[in-house]
Amino acid sequence: MQEQADQAQLVEDGDNEQPTDYVYYAKLALGLYFVLWVPGFLINAVYLAQALGEERRTGITPPGRNFLIYLLIGGMVIPVLGLCVLVIISMAQVGI
């Protein structure tokens, strides 16, 4: 109920700008994750920070924000799991 009142107040104030679409930036980050992990992570973090700031400023969730969040989580979990698998394989080869 409070969100509807906030959005109504934004419309009354004349501040009804459309939120930026972050889907393109999320796709860019996804592509960079496959090519090089660090640039993909940096692009993802920068645009996620912008999307969250825009959400706080306007009160409207911009398109692509959740995509950026899921990419950030996936971009952190998959490399850590891969590293764990490599450690387990190397420990098995050594005989530990």
C-alpha positions as CSV (number, residue, x, y, z in Angstrom):
1,M,0.0,0.0,0.0
2,Q,2.9,2.3,0.8
3,E,4.5,1.7,-2.6
4,Q,1.3,2.7,-4.4
5,A,1.2,5.9,-2.4
6,D,4.9,6.6,-3.2
7,Q,4.3,6.0,-6.9
8,A,1.2,8.2,-6.8
9,Q,3.3,10.9,-5.1
10,L,5.9,10.6,-7.8
11,V,3.3,11.0,-10.6
12,E,1.8,14.0,-8.8
13,D,5.2,15.6,-8.5
14,G,5.7,15.3,-12.3
15,D,8.7,13.0,-11.8
16,N,7.4,10.1,-13.9
17,E,10.6,9.3,-15.9
18,Q,10.8,5.8,-17.2
19,P,13.5,3.6,-15.5
20,T,16.5,2.6,-17.6
21,D,16.4,-0.8,-19.1
22,Y,19.4,-2.8,-17.8
23,V,18.7,-6.0,-19.7
24,Y,21.2,-5.0,-22.4
25,Y,23.9,-4.4,-19.8
26,A,23.1,-7.7,-18.1
27,K,23.5,-9.5,-21.5
28,L,26.8,-7.6,-22.0
29,A,28.0,-8.8,-18.6
30,L,26.9,-12.3,-19.3
31,G,28.9,-12.3,-22.6
32,L,32.0,-10.9,-20.8
33,Y,31.7,-13.6,-18.1
34,F,32.2,-16.2,-20.8
35,V,35.2,-14.4,-22.4
36,L,37.0,-13.0,-19.3
37,W,35.6,-13.3,-15.8
38,V,37.0,-10.1,-14.3
39,P,35.6,-7.6,-16.8
40,G,32.2,-9.4,-16.7
41,F,32.2,-9.1,-12.9
42,L,33.2,-5.4,-13.0
43,I,30.6,-4.5,-15.6
44,N,28.0,-6.5,-13.7
45,A,28.8,-4.8,-10.4
46,V,28.8,-1.3,-11.9
47,Y,25.5,-1.6,-13.6
48,L,23.9,-3.4,-10.6
49,A,25.0,-0.4,-8.4
50,Q,23.4,2.0,-11.0
51,A,20.2,-0.1,-11.1
52,L,19.9,-0.2,-7.3
53,G,20.6,3.5,-7.1
54,E,17.9,4.2,-9.7
55,E,15.5,2.0,-7.8
56,R,16.1,3.9,-4.6
57,R,15.7,7.3,-6.4
58,T,12.5,6.5,-8.3
59,G,10.9,3.7,-6.2
60,I,10.5,1.6,-9.4
61,T,12.4,-1.6,-10.0
62,P,14.2,-1.1,-13.4
63,P,14.0,-3.9,-15.9
64,G,17.1,-6.1,-15.8
65,R,17.9,-5.5,-12.1
66,N,17.1,-9.1,-11.1
67,F,19.0,-10.4,-14.1
68,L,22.1,-8.5,-12.9
69,I,21.6,-9.8,-9.3
70,Y,21.3,-13.4,-10.6
71,L,24.4,-13.0,-12.8
72,L,26.4,-11.6,-9.8
73,I,25.4,-14.6,-7.7
74,G,26.1,-17.1,-10.5
75,G,29.3,-15.3,-11.3
76,M,30.5,-15.8,-7.8
77,V,29.2,-19.3,-7.1
78,I,30.3,-21.1,-10.3
79,P,34.0,-20.1,-10.1
80,V,34.2,-21.0,-6.4
81,L,32.6,-24.5,-7.1
82,G,35.0,-24.9,-10.0
83,L,38.0,-24.1,-7.7
84,C,36.7,-26.6,-5.2
85,V,36.4,-29.3,-7.9
86,L,40.0,-28.6,-9.0
87,V,41.3,-28.8,-5.4
88,I,39.5,-32.1,-4.8
89,I,40.9,-33.6,-8.1
90,S,44.4,-32.5,-7.3
91,M,44.1,-33.9,-3.7
92,A,42.9,-37.2,-5.2
93,Q,45.9,-37.3,-7.5
94,V,48.3,-36.6,-4.7
95,G,46.7,-39.2,-2.5
96,I,45.5,-37.1,0.3
